[in-house]
């Protein structure tokens, strides 16, 4: 499998007044196409900072980050935005659906930014909504959907541009246990289709759905486990 992401000696620091706070310490991580990886850590461990760097929402203070062959350090803000739109599909804990748009319109939205024609947008959005099991909910508004259905719309929206990586931040955090398990089953199905998934979570039970888990604590990353029953 080809390497899709490589982080080499990544450090990230922020300044609180004159005091330097180092959040990530010499993080090294490689991910290959088709992997399902979970980054597990408690609040304040550095996992959100790491997610922001992976998603090109932030840049490291030092070290090298390569995404799909691109040296992220060489890119300006406009180029970073293009990489985000092309390579990363984001799934958030709070769904972040637009309340006055139907499920279909929410899924179409990234394709509008990508300049895809109206007829093609609708066709692609319908196909991906069917894929996540929402063929009968396309004209529903978010407030007419359950939490699990809203997260499925958000997953469909993340997938509709066919990104290289699906990046999920606490994707079950706003869901009950049963609904969260259903969403994780969908992630496992998508991964079996060779989609690359990186999931950020504080929940070890959720993390175990991934094929590979790395643990982050106080900004240090360690490999924790590889599932022996991974497909």
PEWOUR-V834337 format. One line per field, one symbol per residue. phi: phi as a letter, one per 40 degrees, with the letter a starting at -180 (. if undefined). psi: psi as a letter, one per 20 degrees, with the letter a starting at -180 (. if undefined). burial: b if it has 24 or more other C-alpha atoms within 12 Angstrom, else e. A space follows every 10 residues. Layout:
phi: ???
psi: ???
burial: ???
This chain:
phi: .ccbaabbfc babbbbgccc bccbbfcbab bbdgcbbbbb acdgchcccc cccdcfcabc cagbbbbfgc cccccccccc cccdccbbbc bbdcgfcccc bcdcccccdc ccccgccdcc dccccccccc ccgbccbccc cdcbbcdccc cccccccccc cfccbcbbbf cbcbbccccc ccccccdccc cccgccbbbb abbcccdccc cabbbbafgb bbcbabcccc c
psi: qqphpppolp qpqqpncipp oohpolpppp pqpiqoppop qrpjijhhgg ghggjkirqq hrrpppolip ohhiqagghg gggghghpop pqhjglqphj qrgghghhgh hghikqqggh ggghhgghhh hjkkhjjhjq qhijqrghhh hhghgghhih jlrhpoopol ijhjqrgghh hghhhggggh hhjkpppppp qiohhghihq hppqpppkjp pqpgqpphjp .
burial: eeebbbbbeb bbbeeeeeee ebbbbbbbbb bbbbbbbbbb beeebbbbbb bebbbbbbbb bebbbbbbee ebbeeeeeeb eebbbbbbbb bbbbbbbeee ebbbbbbbbb beeeeeeeee bbebbbbbbe bbbbeebbbb ebeebebbbb bbbbbbbbbb bbbbbbbbbb bbbebeeeeb ebbbebbbeb beeebbbbbb bbbbebbbbb bbbbbbbbbb beeeeeeeee e
